[in-house]
């Protein structure tokens, strides 16, 4: 639950981004950004893998899961749904 909450906060146009001041327009999402955001959370020893699945506004998948998501210069990302697997 802590990890999901952090992901929704991090990949957010208002509260997200590397500085927690809102996701910058046009900045892609990299799995390394998520690794950094999750490191140090209570109960997280390490993050093994991060993949992104791009969806449209209706939640329909667009393409395969990827390690980074390009963002158009006039666009910011927003979380839809996160799946966290704990081992």
MMTF fields as JSON, N, C-alpha, C and O atoms, coordinates in Angstrom:
{
  "mmtfVersion": "1.0.0",
  "mmtfProducer": "UNKNOWN",
  "numBonds": 347,
  "numAtoms": 348,
  "numGroups": 87,
  "numChains": 1,
  "numModels": 1,
  "chainsPerModel": [1],
  "groupsPerChain": [87],
  "chainIdList": ["A"],
  "bondAtomList": [4, 2, 8, 6, 12, 10, 16, 14, 20, 18, 24, 22, 28, 26, 32, 30, 36, 34, 40, 38, 44, 42, 48, 46, 52, 50, 56, 54, 60, 58, 64, 62, 68, 66, 72, 70, 76, 74, 80, 78, 84, 82, 88, 86, 92, 90, 96, 94, 100, 98, 104, 102, 108, 106, 112, 110, 116, 114, 120, 118, 124, 122, 128, 126, 132, 130, 136, 134, 140, 138, 144, 142, 148, 146, 152, 150, 156, 154, 160, 158, 164, 162, 168, 166, 172, 170, 176, 174, 180, 178, 184, 182, 188, 186, 192, 190, 196, 194, 200, 198, 204, 202, 208, 206, 212, 210, 216, 214, 220, 218, 224, 222, 228, 226, 232, 230, 236, 234, 240, 238, 244, 242, 248, 246, 252, 250, 256, 254, 260, 258, 264, 262, 268, 266, 272, 270, 276, 274, 280, 278, 284, 282, 288, 286, 292, 290, 296, 294, 300, 298, 304, 302, 308, 306, 312, 310, 316, 314, 320, 318, 324, 322, 328, 326, 332, 330, 336, 334, 340, 338, 344, 342],
  "bondOrderList": [1, 1, 1, 1, 1, 1, 1, 1, 1, 1, 1, 1, 1, 1, 1, 1, 1, 1, 1, 1, 1, 1, 1, 1, 1, 1, 1, 1, 1, 1, 1, 1, 1, 1, 1, 1, 1, 1, 1, 1, 1, 1, 1, 1, 1, 1, 1, 1, 1, 1, 1, 1, 1, 1, 1, 1, 1, 1, 1, 1, 1, 1, 1, 1, 1, 1, 1, 1, 1, 1, 1, 1, 1, 1, 1, 1, 1, 1, 1, 1, 1, 1, 1, 1, 1, 1],
  "groupList": [{"groupName": "UNK", "atomNameList": ["N", "CA", "C", "O"], "elementList": ["N", "C", "C", "O"], "formalChargeList": [0, 0, 0, 0], "bondAtomList": [1, 0, 2, 1, 3, 2], "bondOrderList": [1, 1, 2], "singleLetterCode": "X", "chemCompType": "L-PEPTIDE LINKING"}],
  "groupTypeList": [0, 0, 0, 0, 0, 0, 0, 0, 0, 0, 0, 0, 0, 0, 0, 0, 0, 0, 0, 0, 0, 0, 0, 0, 0, 0, 0, 0, 0, 0, 0, 0, 0, 0, 0, 0, 0, 0, 0, 0, 0, 0, 0, 0, 0, 0, 0, 0, 0, 0, 0, 0, 0, 0, 0, 0, 0, 0, 0, 0, 0, 0, 0, 0, 0, 0, 0, 0, 0, 0, 0, 0, 0, 0, 0, 0, 0, 0, 0, 0, 0, 0, 0, 0, 0, 0, 0],
  "groupIdList": [1, 2, 3, 4, 5, 6, 7, 8, 9, 10, 11, 12, 13, 14, 15, 16, 17, 18, 19, 20, 21, 22, 23, 24, 25, 26, 27, 28, 29, 30, 31, 32, 33, 34, 35, 36, 37, 38, 39, 40, 41, 42, 43, 44, 45, 46, 47, 48, 49, 50, 51, 52, 53, 54, 55, 56, 57, 58, 59, 60, 61, 62, 63, 64, 65, 66, 67, 68, 69, 70, 71, 72, 73, 74, 75, 76, 77, 78, 79, 80, 81, 82, 83, 84, 85, 86, 87],
  "secStructList": [7, 2, 2, 2, 2, 2, 2, 2, 2, 2, 1, 7, 6, 6, 6, 7, 6, 6, 6, 6, 1, 7, 7, 7, 6, 6, 7, 7, 3, 3, 2, 2, 2, 2, 2, 2, 2, 2, 6, 6, 7, 6, 6, 7, 7, 7, 7, 7, 7, 7, 7, 5, 7, 7, 5, 7, 6, 6, 7, 7, 5, 7, 1, 7, 7, 5, 1, 3, 3, 7, 7, 7, 6, 6, 7, 7, 7, 7, 7, 7, 7, 7, 7, 7, 7, 7, 7],
  "xCoordList": [0.82, 0.0, 0.865, 0.521, 1.97, 2.884, 3.479, 3.619, 3.827, 4.416, 3.394, 3.715, 2.177, 1.142, 0.873, 0.764, 0.766, 0.515, 1.626, 1.357, 2.881, 4.016, 3.965, 4.255, 3.602, 3.519, 2.45, 2.682, 1.29, 0.234, 0.667, 0.321, 1.41, 1.912, 3.007, 3.066, 3.869, 5.023, 4.652, 5.112, 3.829, 3.429, 2.12, 1.041, 2.254, 1.11, 1.464, 2.538, 0.573, 0.892, 1.042, 1.725, 0.423, 0.427, 1.485, 2.232, 1.545, 2.416, 3.637, 4.465, 3.766, 4.783, 6.098, 6.447, 6.82, 8.113, 9.227, 8.985, 10.442, 11.603, 11.709, 12.331, 11.118, 11.183, 9.89, 9.779, 8.911, 7.597, 6.883, 6.122, 7.137, 6.502, 5.611, 5.203, 5.317, 4.527, 5.396, 6.578, 4.809, 5.583, 5.87, 4.941, 7.125, 7.467, 6.879, 6.903, 6.362, 5.846, 6.937, 8.079, 6.572, 7.479, 8.528, 9.3, 8.584, 9.608, 9.116, 8.045, 9.926, 9.543, 9.572, 10.169, 8.915, 8.951, 9.918, 9.734, 10.932, 11.917, 11.764, 11.371, 12.08, 12.024, 13.054, 12.852, 14.141, 15.126, 14.532, 14.899, 13.611, 12.919, 12.118, 12.115, 11.446, 10.619, 11.499, 11.186, 12.601, 13.534, 13.931, 13.885, 14.317, 14.744, 13.626, 13.861, 12.421, 11.288, 10.93, 10.485, 11.128, 10.724, 11.821, 11.529, 13.068, 14.166, 13.997, 13.705, 14.177, 14.089, 12.702, 12.534, 11.691, 10.367, 10.401, 11.092, 9.667, 9.591, 9.107, 8.029, 9.899, 9.526, 10.029, 9.836, 10.67, 11.196, 12.709, 13.468, 13.129, 14.563, 15.195, 16.249, 14.551, 15.021, 13.886, 12.901, 14.04, 13.065, 13.741, 14.795, 13.134, 13.752, 13.478, 14.374, 12.259, 11.911, 10.765, 9.917, 10.756, 9.671, 9.35, 10.24, 8.086, 7.617, 6.374, 5.601, 6.202, 5.047, 4.164, 4.658, 2.873, 1.917, 1.124, 0.364, 1.294, 0.577, -0.862, -1.119, -1.801, -3.228, -3.836, -3.302, -4.952, -5.671, -6.596, -6.604, -7.366, -8.223, -9.304, -9.877, -9.59, -10.58, -9.946, -10.648, -8.612, -7.926, -7.541, -7.133, -7.662, -7.289, -5.781, -5.192, -5.17, -3.72, -3.322, -4.015, -2.177, -1.609, -0.175, 0.742, 0.031, 1.374, 1.797, 1.013, 3.066, 3.663, 4.168, 4.32, 4.423, 5.017, 6.447, 7.177, 6.832, 8.124, 8.851, 8.253, 10.158, 10.975, 10.933, 11.296, 10.493, 10.334, 9.194, 8.888, 8.587, 7.447, 7.771, 7.95, 7.848, 8.061, 6.808, 5.688, 7.007, 5.901, 6.04, 7.118, 4.951, 4.961, 5.302, 5.013, 5.918, 6.362, 5.267, 5.56, 4.028, 2.933, 2.065, 0.894, 2.643, 1.875, 2.546, 3.769, 1.734, 2.242, 1.539, 0.4, 2.208, 1.584, 0.672, 0.743, -0.175, -1.058, -1.211, -1.355, -1.182, -1.329, -2.739, -3.71, -2.833, -4.142, -4.335, -5.225, -3.505, -3.601, -2.21, -1.481, -1.863, -0.563, -0.742, -1.672, 0.156, 0.206, 1.561, 2.6, 1.543, 2.771, 2.839, 1.91, 3.934, 4.153, 5.257, 6.33, 4.987, 5.945, 6.478, 5.725, 7.787, 8.422, 9.21, 9.817],
  "yCoordList": [-1.203, 0.0, 1.269, 2.245, 1.264, 2.401, 2.645, 3.79, 1.567, 1.685, 2.248, 3.156, 1.725, 2.239, 3.721, 4.504, 4.102, 5.505, 6.399, 7.468, 5.955, 6.732, 6.825, 7.883, 5.74, 5.768, 6.748, 7.492, 6.759, 7.705, 9.148, 10.05, 9.363, 10.703, 11.107, 12.261, 10.173, 10.481, 10.714, 11.682, 9.842, 9.994, 10.788, 10.251, 12.059, 12.941, 14.335, 14.853, 14.942, 16.26, 17.363, 18.354, 17.217, 18.27, 18.028, 18.939, 16.794, 16.501, 15.678, 15.388, 15.301, 14.346, 14.933, 16.077, 14.081, 14.479, 14.293, 14.021, 14.438, 14.206, 15.172, 14.841, 16.35, 17.325, 17.418, 18.252, 16.581, 16.579, 17.921, 18.314, 18.622, 19.921, 19.911, 20.962, 18.718, 18.574, 18.007, 18.334, 17.164, 16.548, 17.589, 18.239, 17.767, 18.762, 18.396, 17.23, 19.37, 19.142, 18.528, 18.987, 17.488, 16.875, 15.947, 15.358, 15.798, 14.918, 13.487, 13.17, 12.611, 11.205, 10.566, 11.097, 9.414, 8.626, 7.472, 6.68, 7.383, 6.297, 5.378, 5.808, 4.101, 3.205, 3.616, 3.345, 4.257, 4.718, 5.79, 5.875, 6.614, 7.599, 6.9, 7.327, 5.83, 5.094, 4.363, 4.334, 3.773, 3.145, 4.158, 3.852, 5.352, 6.394, 6.804, 7.004, 6.929, 7.357, 6.327, 6.684, 5.046, 3.993, 3.592, 3.052, 3.849, 3.517, 4.316, 5.512, 3.67, 4.353, 4.354, 4.78, 3.877, 3.775, 2.705, 1.696, 2.92, 1.959, 0.612, 0.521, -0.426, -1.771, -2.161, -3.302, -1.241, -1.551, -1.774, -0.844, -3.016, -3.325, -2.966, -2.333, -3.37, -3.019, -3.198, -3.884, -2.577, -2.692, -3.495, -3.107, -4.617, -5.506, -5.076, -5.148, -4.629, -4.303, -3.304, -3.298, -2.462, -1.504, -1.5, -1.334, -1.681, -1.602, -0.715, -0.675, -0.01, 0.869, 0.341, -0.128, 0.421, 0.075, 1.34, 1.808, 1.89, 3.1, 2.731, 1.745, 3.533, 3.332, 4.64, 5.721, 4.528, 5.739, 6.188, 5.576, 7.234, 7.784, 6.812, 6.998, 5.786, 4.779, 3.565, 2.626, 3.579, 2.476, 1.355, 0.284, 1.581, 0.563, 0.585, 1.645, -0.584, -0.684, -0.23, -0.474, 0.439, 0.903, 0.407, 1.067, -0.743, -1.277, -2.172, -2.51, -2.545, -3.44, -2.659, -1.439, -3.387, -2.781, -2.358, -3.081, -1.185, -0.601, -0.085, 0.059, 0.194, 0.705, 2.226, 2.789, 2.894, 4.353, 4.772, 4.111, 5.887, 6.394, 7.796, 8.706, 7.982, 9.337, 10.18, 9.675, 11.449, 12.364, 13.543, 14.121, 13.888, 15.013, 16.305, 16.423, 17.283, 18.525, 19.298, 19.994, 19.184, 19.921, 19.026, 19.326, 17.921, 16.909, 16.546, 16.62, 16.149, 15.582, 14.24, 14.063, 13.296, 11.993, 12.007, 12.897, 11.008, 10.814, 9.311, 8.56, 8.871, 7.45, 6.978, 7.717, 5.731, 5.102, 4.004, 4.09, 2.981, 1.877, 1.266, 1.107, 0.934, 0.324, -1.109, -1.418, -1.981, -3.354, -3.54, -3.38, -3.877, -4.061, -5.514, -6.026, -6.181, -7.56, -7.566, -7.003, -8.207, -8.243, -9.67, -10.642, -9.75, -11.078, -11.138, -12.166],
  "zCoordList": [0.0, 0.0, 0.0, -0.665, 0.729, 0.771, -0.613, -1.043, -1.303, -2.632, -3.617, -4.384, -3.605, -4.518, -4.263, -5.207, -3.012, -2.672, -3.218, -3.767, -3.066, -3.569, -5.093, -5.651, -5.771, -7.228, -7.707, -8.66, -7.064, -7.448, -7.186, -7.95, -6.125, -5.816, -6.792, -7.216, -7.148, -7.986, -9.45, -10.056, -10.019, -11.426, -11.432, -11.68, -11.156, -10.954, -11.469, -11.164, -12.244, -12.8, -11.755, -12.011, -10.591, -9.569, -8.49, -8.13, -7.974, -6.835, -7.203, -6.34, -8.45, -8.853, -9.291, -8.996, -10.021, -10.551, -9.556, -8.381, -10.022, -9.163, -7.985, -6.975, -8.097, -7.004, -6.213, -5.314, -6.527, -5.869, -5.995, -5.112, -7.105, -7.332, -8.572, -9.065, -9.065, -10.284, -11.391, -11.496, -12.206, -13.28, -14.35, -14.829, -14.739, -15.762, -17.13, -17.522, -17.841, -19.187, -20.056, -20.052, -20.799, -21.754, -21.175, -21.932, -19.864, -19.263, -19.301, -18.785, -19.931, -20.018, -18.643, -17.707, -18.535, -17.305, -17.547, -18.471, -16.724, -16.795, -15.6, -14.516, -15.809, -14.663, -13.599, -12.415, -14.001, -13.014, -12.097, -10.925, -12.629, -11.785, -10.691, -9.537, -11.068, -10.106, -9.095, -7.905, -9.567, -8.624, -7.553, -6.361, -7.969, -7.026, -6.08, -4.888, -6.601, -5.778, -4.708, -3.618, -5.028, -4.098, -3.117, -2.05, -3.465, -2.554, -1.267, -1.301, -0.176, 1.102, 1.719, 2.861, 0.968, 1.579, 2.657, 2.517, 3.714, 4.798, 4.275, 3.688, 4.486, 4.064, 2.684, 2.264, 1.969, 0.642, 0.75, 1.025, 0.532, 0.551, -0.785, -0.826, -1.882, -3.218, -4.213, -3.94, -5.355, -6.438, -7.535, -8.04, -7.902, -8.887, -10.315, -11.155, -10.614, -11.99, -12.0, -11.108, -13.024, -13.235, -14.719, -15.554, -15.046, -16.429, -16.453, -15.496, -17.56, -17.736, -18.856, -19.882, -18.652, -19.694, -19.989, -19.141, -21.169, -21.557, -21.883, -22.574, -21.378, -21.656, -22.144, -21.892, -22.839, -23.26, -22.133, -21.065, -22.352, -21.291, -20.826, -19.752, -21.614, -21.223, -20.553, -20.178, -20.401, -19.764, -20.707, -20.258, -22.009, -22.988, -23.224, -23.437, -23.184, -23.371, -24.764, -25.751, -24.804, -26.076, -26.176, -25.687, -26.802, -26.961, -25.82, -24.933, -25.872, -24.884, -23.666, -23.715, -22.576, -21.389, -21.725, -22.403, -21.243, -21.59, -20.349, -19.283, -20.5, -19.398, -19.296, -18.263, -20.364, -20.298, -21.225, -22.217, -20.863, -21.622, -22.105, -21.295, -23.424, -23.936, -23.699, -23.77, -23.422, -23.156, -24.127, -24.262, -24.792, -25.731, -24.987, -23.796, -25.679, -25.024, -24.276, -23.304, -24.714, -24.074, -23.193, -22.957, -22.705, -21.982, -20.669, -20.545, -19.684, -18.436, -18.217, -18.648, -17.552, -17.312, -16.095, -15.247, -16.034, -14.89, -14.672, -15.637, -13.434, -13.123, -13.417, -13.25, -13.861, -14.04, -13.004, -12.157, -13.073, -12.125, -11.977, -12.955, -10.764, -10.505, -10.033, -9.287, -10.474, -9.998, -9.342, -9.982, -8.07, -7.316, -6.889, -6.265, -7.224, -6.808, -5.772, -5.988, -4.64, -3.547, -3.417, -3.367, -3.365, -3.223, -1.947, -1.645]
}
